[in-house]
Amino acid sequence: MSIPESCTVLVVGGGPAGSFAAAALAREGIDVVVLEMEKFPRYHIGESMLPSMRHFLKVIDVYDEFNAQLDFLAAGGPDSHAWNVIRSEADEILFKHAMASGARAFDDTKVDAIHFTNGDSDESKLGRPTSASWARRDGSSGAIGFEYLVDASGRNGILCKKYFKNRKFNSNLKNMASWGYWKGSAIYGSPGSRAENMPYFETLQDASGWCWHIPLHDGTHSVGIVLNQDLASKKKHELGSPQASDFYLKCLQLVPRTSQLLSQAKLVSEIKSASDWSYCASAYGFPHVRIIGDAGCFIDPYFSSGVHLAVMGGLSAAVTISASIRGDCDEKTAASWHSKKITESYNRFFMVVSYMAKIMFSKDEPEIEGTYNEGVQNAFDVLQPVLQGTTDANITGSLSLVEMFKMFKFILVALTGSSPEQVDDLVAKLEAPGFDADTDPTVADVVKSFQESLSIEESHVFDLLQNMRWYLQDYYTIDSFTLNPIDGLVTCMEKGKLGLVSADKKNAGMPGRDVCP
């Protein structure tokens, strides 16, 4: 099959973001072409998947295939919903599923340039993109026209970096990472326990960063070090600018628990590295353009946000393009909805990661009780069972505010400067009859009234918990994507009706809000 001269939607990039968007659009009968630069299967870092992933996979009917074909480990035991996967395998399944859904997909094909027309557009001085030039490794090349462009080109971000130039790096999360794969490592968590196959995280003893230890189904472990870039440069200088592998192994000496797990293991790969982990864009949607996945934003590997933001962005792109084609709303509204959805989800993850960064790199700040390393490791220990789906109350993402306060008490004390007694006092206020159990986001007026009664210090703590709570909803469920309105519009997820509908019409008399008008 040859690359066509035109299509309705061109997706640049066949990773999780692009493949998901293509599959969702093709299932609606929309003509989609995917051009992926690499040849599948191809390597990618990012082995841990969030519990919410299963909900997204069900949207495009690939959940059963994912389970049947992918040999993965369930983090937290066989009944857990958090997965550790080999990305080359998982990504290829999604790419092939896009083709099976009706998309025409081509790997080993690089998009070299995007061509624009009508340069008087208010949204982009470049105008509207209408075609793309491509080249294959076999020497063939050509151009393809399109009505809509989805940029899922990964960190290369052809639109953000080459044309729009709207990528912004977050200096307070400017980290570097190095990682390798080990054979023969001990497993964190005993067989059959809730910790079985869970990734393990540990802070470096000198406060320069942290380490991940993730088991994979082939018997290897992905083990990586994430360092603040400035601290990493200083550390390398002090060590005489060592080779990448020597520096990596030196850093592992600062994580005693992980080193113990690796005591009988052998490093079986070269050391890989990446920097500038955290960035975003000023916008992710323009008329006839959607930017998704790493092409638009990335945060940090600790919270496994990469694949989540990728598939969520892919679904948002598909929903809004379908809405525009179906006439649910005009294209400008659809593009704006997409941009706001990506920004909203990115900001939730960014805030939580920022909270952890503040704890990690606040070694000299007095509010953390005990020694620094005890304090930061305590924060990691609190978060690990929650983030891996092994806390019963969180399997559905339905933690109440009181439960959140109790679980994250240490973190709240560290981040806000409040005393444990002050946090306890706020918990007591939250335990008023009826408020503790109410986790429905529609009680905004009740929450607002409650917050107005708090002191400035209490309000600060309360805001932080609200952000964490919304973050966990994204982490475990798809509810915030399907239920939360933007500009009065919510998603319709029914096959054949994928798009945007009025929130009032969808909610009226429809229990569960899972049926579209």
N, C-alpha and C positions, 0 to 999 in steps of 0.2 A: 504494500500500500504506500502510495506516495503522498507527500504533504500537499494538501489542497491549496488553491490560490486564494481562497476566502473562507470565512466561517462567521458565525454569529458572535461567538466568544472565543478569544484566544487566551489561554492560560500559559504564562511563561513560568515554567518550573513544575516538576512533577513530584515534589516532596509531599509530606502529609497535607500541607495547606492547599497546594495546587491540585493534587489528586482528589482531595475531599470536595473542593469546589466543583471540579469537573464532573465527578460522579453525581453530585446533587443536581447539577444543571442538566446533565444528560438524561437523568431519570425523569425530567420534566419535558423531554422531547426537544430540548434546545441543542442546536448544532455547536459542539465544543471541540476545539483542538488544543492539545497539550504539547508543548515543546520543552523537553528536559535536556539540560546540557550534559549531564553525566550518563553513563551507561549502567543500567540496572543489572544486577544488584550493586549498589554503591554504598561505601562506608559513611556513617554519620554518628557523631556523638549524641548522647541524650537517651540513655537506655531505660530510664524509669518513666512510667506512665501514670497519670492521675486516675483515681477512681471514676471521675466524670467521663473518662474516655469511652467507657462502654455505652453510655447514653448517646454520644455522638455517632459511634459506629452503628448503632441500631437505626439511626435516622436514614442512613444510606444502605441499610440491609446488608452490612458486611460483618456484623458482630459474630454470627455463627461461623462464617468462613474464617474470620480472624482466629477464633478459638480452635477450629478444626485444623487449620494449616500451620499456625504459628506455634512453635515449641517454645513456650515462655514459662517463666517462674512467677507464681502468684506471691507477691510480697505480703507477708503476714499469714501465710498458710494457704491451702487450696481453696478456701471459701472467701478469701479476700478479693477485693476489687481493684487493688493496685498491682500493676504488672511491671516486671523487669523484662525487657526484650532486647534482641539484637536488631538494631535499627535497619540494617540492610535487608533483613527478612521482612520486618513489619512494613517498611516503606514500599517494598516491591509488591506486597499484597494489595496495598491501597492503590498503587499505580495500575496494576492489572485489573483491579475492581473498577476503576474509572473507565477502562476500555470495555469491560464486560457490561457496564451500564450504558454504553453507547458513545462514549467520547472517543475521538481519534487521537491516540497518544503516540508520541515519537520521542524516544530517548536518544542520547548521543547527538543532540541537535542544539546548537547554541544560537540564541537570539542576539545578534550583534547590534542592532539599532532599532529604535522606534521612530516612526515618521508621523508628523503632526500636520494638520490643516486648520484653517480658520483661526489665525493667531490672535483674534480679538476677544477671546473667551475671558469672562470675568474671573473664572476659577483658575485658569492657567494661562500665563502669557504665551505659552507654547501652542495653545489651542487644543484641539481634540485629536487624540491619537487614532490613526485609521489603518496603519499597516506596520509590519515588522519585517526586517531582513533577518534571514537565518543562514547558518552554514553547518554542514555535517562533517564529521571526521573523514568520510570517504571522499571528500572534495566537492560534493554537490552543494549548491546554495540556491537561494531564491527569496521570494517575498510572499507574505500572506496578508490579505486585508481582513478587517474585522469590524464589528459594531461595538463590541465591548472588550476591554483589556483587563485581565487579572494578573497583577504582578506578584508572583509567588517565587521569585528568583533567589530567595535566600539572602544571606549576608551581602551578596553582590548588589542586591537592590537596584536593578537597572534604572527604575524611575526615580527613586529617592536620591540616589548617589549621582547618576549621570545627567538627569534632566531636571527634576524639580529641585534638587539640592536642598532638601528640607529635613535631612537626618540630623538629629541632635544627640550628642553623647552626654550621659549623666556622670559627671565627674565624681560624685560621691559613691558611685558603684562602678568605678573604672577598675576592673580587676583583670588578672590574667590567670589562665589555668593550664596545667600540664597533667597528662594522664597516660596510663599504660594499662596493659592487661596481664593478669597474673594467673598462673595455673597452680593448683594445690593449696589454695588459701583455706584456712579454717572458715566455717560458716558462722555468721552472727545469728544467734537464736537457735535453740535446740529443736530437733525435728518434732513436728506436731504442735509446737508452741505457737502463740500468737506472733512471736517475733521471727518465725521461720522465714528465711529468704528475704527478710527486710533489708533494705539498704541501711548502712550504718554511717553516721556522720560524727566527726570529731574535730575539735578546734586545735590549732597549732599552739604549742605551749608559749610561744613568744608573741602571741596576739597578732600575727601577720596574716592569718587566714584560717582555712578549715580544709578538711579532707572528706572525700566520699569513698565508699566501699560498697559496690553493687554487684550481687551475684547474677550470673547469666546461665542460661540452660546448658551451654556447651561445657560447663565445668570451670570456666574462667570467671574472674572478677574484674570489673572495671574499677580502677583505683585512681582517683584524681586529687590534685591539690589546687585549691583556689586561693590566690593571694591578692591583696591590695597591690595595685601596680607600682605605686611609689615605694611601698615597703619591700616589694619583690626586687626592685632595682637596687635598693640600698643593700638588701641581703646578698644579692649577687656580687655587688662590688666588694663587700666585706669578705666574701668567700673567694675572691680572686677571679671572678667571671668564669665559673665552671661550665662544662658542657651541660646540655639540657638534661641528660640522664643522671649525671652526677648531682646536679642541683635538685632534681626531683627526689632522688634517693636521700639526699641530705634533709630535705623537708619532711620526708616520712619518719625521720628519727624524732621529730617533734610531735608525733601522734602515737603515744605509747600503746593505746588499745588497738589501733589499727596495725601497728607494727607487730604486735603479738599475734594477730590473726594471720599475718603474712610471714610469720617466723619460719615456716616450712615450705613456703611458696616460692615459685620461680617467675621472674618477669619474662614474658614470652612475646613481647612486642616492642617496637620502637616507642619512644616517648613523643606524643603529639602535644601540640600547644595551640592556644588561641588567646586573643586579647580583645579589649574593648567589648566586653560582654554586655554592657547595658547601653541601649540607645533607643530612641523613639523618633517619630516624625511629627511634623506640625499638623498633618492631616493624612487620612488613609483612604478617602473617597473623593473623587471628582466626577463630574458627568462623564459616563462611559469608561470610568477607570475605578478599579478597586485594588488596594494594596494590602497584602495579607502575609501572615507568618513573619519569618525573619527578614523578609524584604522591607517590612515596615518598622518592626520593633523587636527587641529582645531584652531580657532582664538579667537572669542569673540562673545557673544550673541547679542551685540547691532546691528550689521549690518545683522543679520539673515543669516550669511554666511554658517552655518552648513548644512542645507538641500541643498542649492545651490551647495556647493562643493561636497556633497554626490551624487546627481543625475548627476552632470557634470562628476564626477569621474566614476560613474557607466556606463555612456554612453561612456566615453573614454575607459574604460576597454573592453566594448563590441565591440566597433569599432576596436580596435587594435587586439583583439583576433580573431575576424572575418577576419580581414585583413590578419593575419598570416595563418589562416586555408585556406582562399581563394587563398593565394599566391600573394596577392597584394604587399607584401614585405616580407623580412625574419623576423623571430621572434625577433631577436636582435633589428632590426630597429623599429619594432612595440612596443616592450617594452620601448625603449628609447623615442619614440613619446609620449607614455602615461606618462612617468615620467616627461617629459618636459612640457606637458599640465597641469598636476596637479601643478607642481611648478609654472608655469606662473600664473595660476588662484589664487593659494594661495598667491603669492607675491602681486598681485593687491589688494586683500582684506586686506592683512597684512599692506601694506603701508597706506591705508586710515584709518584703525583702529589705526595705530601708530600715524598718524597726530592728530586724535581726542584725543588720550592718552596724547600727548604732550601738547595740549591745556588744558586738564582737570587737569593735575598734574603740571601745571606751574604757580601756584598761586603767587609765588614771582618774576616771570619774568616780566619785565617792558613793554614788547611789547603789552600786551593785554590792550586795552583801557577800561576805566571805572573800576568799582569794579570787583573783580574776578568772583563772582557769576553771575553778569550781563553779563560778557564776555563769560563765558562758556555756559550759558543758551542761549545766542544769537547764539552761534555756533550750539547748538542743534536745536534751532528754525529754523535756516537756512536750516539744513539738513533734518528735519522731513518731509516736504512736498515732497522733492525730493525722499527720500528713500521709501516713502509709495505710490508713483505713483500718487500723486495728483497735480503734476506740468505738465501742458499740454505739454510743449516742451519736456518733458522727457519720455512720454508714450512709445515712440519708441526708446528711448536711443540716440536721435540724437542731443543732445545739441552741439552747436558750441562752439569754444573756447572763443569767446567773451561773449556768454551767461554764460558760466561757470565762467569766471572772475567776471562778475557782480553779479552772485548768491553767489559766495564764497568769495567775497571781504573781509569780516571780517576775515574769516579763514585764508586767504592768509596773511593778515597783521599780524595776531597773530603768524603764523607759521614761517614766513620768516624774520620778523623784518623790512619789508618794510613799508613805510608810505602809507597812502591811496592815496596820490598824485602820488607816484611811480607806484602803481597798475593802477591808472587811465591813466598814461602815456603809460603803456604797452598795455592797452586796446585800446588806440588811434592807436598804431602801428598795432594792429591786425585788426583794422577796415579798413585796406587798401582794395581797390576794389578787390572783388573776394575771399579774404581770409576768411572773416567772415563766409560765407555760406558753405565753403568747409569742410565737416566733414568726407570725405572718407579717410580711413587709407592708401589708395594707394598713397597719395600725400606725401610720406615720404621725397622725395627730396626737395619739397617745404618747408616742415616743417624744415628740416635740414638747408636749406639755410637761412630761417628766423631766426632760433635760433643762427646761427653763427653771426648774426648782433647785437645780444643782449649783454648787459653788463653781468658780472658775476652774479650780483644780479638779473637782469631780467631773466637770464637763469635758476636760481634756482626756481623762481616763475613759470616759464613756464614748467619746468619739473614736478613740483608738480601738475599743472593743467592737464598735459597730463596723469599722472597716475590716477587722479580722473576721467578723461574723459573715459579712458579705463575701469575703474572700473564700471562706470555707464552703459557702454555698456553691461558688464557681468550682471549687475543688472537687466536690462530691456529686453534684447534680448538674442538670442542664436547665434548671428552673429559671435562673436569671436571664437566660437567653430567650426562653419561650414565653415568660410571663411578664417581664418588666418592660413597660412601654417607653418608647423614645419618640418625642414629638407626637404623642397620642396614638402611635402605631405599635403593634406587636406582631410577632411572627405567626404565620400559618405554616404548620409543618406537615400537613397532609400531602401525600404524593398526588401530583396532578393539580394541586392548588398552592404549591410553595410560593410564599410571598409575604406581603404585609397587609394587615387588616386593622380596622379601627379597634382600639382597646375596649371601648365601650360596647361595641357590637359583639366582640368575642366573649366578653365577660358576662354579658346579659343572659342569665338563666342557663348557663352551661357549666355544670359542676365539673371541676377539674380543668376547665378551660382548655381542653385538648381537641376541641372540634371547631372548625372554622365556619363562619357564616356563609 
